[in-house]
Amino acid sequence: MNTAPNQQNQQQTQSREPAVWPTLQAHDAIALIDFLVDTVGFLRTAVYQDEDRVAHAQLDWPEGGGIMLGSYDPATKSWCLEPGTFGAYVVTDHVDALYERLTAAGVRVLRPIEDQPYGSREFAIADPEGNKWSFGTYRGEPRPAE
């Protein structure tokens, strides 16, 4: 097995493009996509659906990264995620404005906005399916030098 990184992998590492895509499923994927796009602020990059069933959707976060989701299908036992069991932390430089917009829209707040001892300012909400979303300014620790 060749473990030497190729040029494309090096470019991805340097730019920190998403290489891990959190995924979730929803009872009403169309409504969840609308909520995440219209209320929260994700970008609708791709949605493949068959009538009211979403086979695959990609929603990008404007500040980087994204998620993939689809309609809940318990028949796919090898990859079935119970709706409402997902949780994610989303980085934003606009945490106060986002908090104000989401609370004004009546979104259920799980944890009000506050400064954390590790330097982040953050809050948490639940989406209509019960998934938990935390938004904050913490971008993670710097990667160690190679």
Secondary structure per residue as TSV (DSSP state, phi and psi in degrees):
chain	resnum	aa	ss	phi	psi
A	1	M	-	360.0	131.1
A	2	N	-	-87.8	120.8
A	3	T	-	-107.5	2.7
A	4	A	S	-71.8	129.9
A	5	P	-	-68.8	142.2
A	6	N	-	-88.0	175.7
A	7	Q	H	-62.4	-39.2
A	8	Q	H	-62.6	-44.6
A	9	N	H	-62.5	-38.8
A	10	Q	H	-63.1	-41.8
A	11	Q	H	-64.7	-40.5
A	12	Q	H	-64.1	-40.9
A	13	T	H	-63.9	-42.6
A	14	Q	H	-67.5	-38.4
A	15	S	H	-88.3	-8.7
A	16	R	T	56.1	39.5
A	17	E	-	-65.3	154.7
A	18	P	-	-61.2	128.3
A	19	A	-	-120.0	-9.4
A	20	V	-	-121.8	123.8
A	21	W	-	-114.6	105.4
A	22	P	-	-60.5	144.4
A	23	T	E	-129.0	152.4
A	24	L	E	-152.1	164.1
A	25	Q	E	-124.3	155.3
A	26	A	E	-137.4	146.7
A	27	H	T	-63.4	-41.5
A	28	D	T	-124.2	80.4
A	29	A	H	-62.2	-36.2
A	30	I	H	-62.6	-45.9
A	31	A	H	-65.5	-38.4
A	32	L	H	-65.9	-41.7
A	33	I	H	-60.7	-45.4
A	34	D	H	-59.2	-43.2
A	35	F	I	-61.9	-48.7
A	36	L	I	-66.3	-32.5
A	37	V	I	-83.0	-56.9
A	38	D	I	-74.9	-33.4
A	39	T	I	-98.8	-48.4
A	40	V	I	-82.7	-41.5
A	41	G	-	118.2	10.3
A	42	F	-	-66.2	161.0
A	43	L	E	-102.1	132.6
A	44	R	E	-81.1	98.2
A	45	T	E	-88.6	-42.6
A	46	A	E	-153.7	135.8
A	47	V	E	-140.0	117.2
A	48	Y	E	-111.1	116.7
A	49	Q	E	-136.2	157.1
A	50	D	E	-122.7	99.9
A	51	E	T	58.7	-116.6
A	52	D	T	-96.7	8.8
A	53	R	E	-104.1	128.8
A	54	V	E	-98.0	115.9
A	55	A	E	-77.1	-36.8
A	56	H	E	-162.5	136.7
A	57	A	E	-138.7	142.6
A	58	Q	E	-120.2	122.0
A	59	L	E	-116.6	125.5
A	60	D	E	-100.0	143.0
A	61	W	-	-86.5	129.5
A	62	P	T	-56.1	-25.8
A	63	E	T	-95.2	5.4
A	64	G	S	125.0	146.7
A	65	G	-	81.9	-174.9
A	66	G	E	177.8	-177.4
A	67	I	E	-133.7	163.2
A	68	M	E	-126.0	143.0
A	69	L	E	-151.8	167.0
A	70	G	E	-160.5	-179.7
A	71	S	E	-73.8	142.3
A	72	Y	-	-64.2	130.4
A	73	D	-	-141.3	93.8
A	74	P	T	-63.7	-12.7
A	75	A	T	-71.3	-19.8
A	76	T	-	-91.0	70.6
A	77	K	G	-61.0	-27.4
A	78	S	G	-74.2	-20.9
A	79	W	G	-149.3	73.9
A	80	C	-	-123.8	122.6
A	81	L	-	-114.2	119.5
A	82	E	-	-61.1	125.2
A	83	P	T	-55.6	142.8
A	84	G	T	87.3	3.4
A	85	T	-	-105.7	5.3
A	86	F	-	-90.3	148.3
A	87	G	E	-144.3	144.3
A	88	A	E	-148.1	151.0
A	89	Y	E	-108.4	127.9
A	90	V	E	-119.8	126.1
A	91	V	E	-83.8	135.7
A	92	T	-	-148.4	142.5
A	93	D	S	-85.6	-4.1
A	94	H	-	-118.9	43.6
A	95	V	H	-63.1	-40.4
A	96	D	H	-67.3	-44.6
A	97	A	H	-64.3	-40.1
A	98	L	H	-64.6	-43.8
A	99	Y	H	-59.4	-46.7
A	100	E	H	-60.4	-43.7
A	101	R	H	-65.1	-43.1
A	102	L	H	-71.1	-39.7
A	103	T	H	-68.3	-36.7
A	104	A	H	-64.3	-29.4
A	105	A	T	-83.0	-2.1
A	106	G	T	81.7	17.9
A	107	V	-	-66.4	141.3
A	108	R	E	-71.8	116.1
A	109	V	E	-88.9	126.7
A	110	L	E	-91.7	-33.5
A	111	R	E	-144.8	118.6
A	112	P	E	-65.7	161.7
A	113	I	E	-64.5	136.8
A	114	E	E	-164.0	158.5
A	115	D	E	-80.0	137.8
A	116	Q	-	-100.5	154.9
A	117	P	T	-63.9	-19.6
A	118	Y	T	-93.1	10.9
A	119	G	S	100.3	-2.1
A	120	S	-	-92.6	152.8
A	121	R	E	-114.8	123.6
A	122	E	E	-155.0	167.4
A	123	F	E	-151.4	170.0
A	124	A	E	-136.2	146.5
A	125	I	E	-132.6	170.5
A	126	A	E	-118.0	139.9
A	127	D	-	-86.6	175.9
A	128	P	T	-60.5	-21.2
A	129	E	T	-88.9	-8.7
A	130	G	-	98.3	0.8
A	131	N	-	-67.7	151.6
A	132	K	E	-107.0	131.3
A	133	W	E	-125.9	126.1
A	134	S	E	-112.1	134.9
A	135	F	E	-121.8	134.5
A	136	G	E	-163.7	177.0
A	137	T	S	-91.7	-10.2
A	138	Y	-	-71.1	119.2
A	139	R	-	-97.9	8.1
A	140	G	-	87.3	167.7
A	141	E	-	-78.8	151.4
A	142	P	-	-62.5	147.2
A	143	R	-	-68.5	144.3
A	144	P	-	-65.0	146.9
A	145	A	-	-65.8	142.7
A	146	E	-	-79.6	360.0
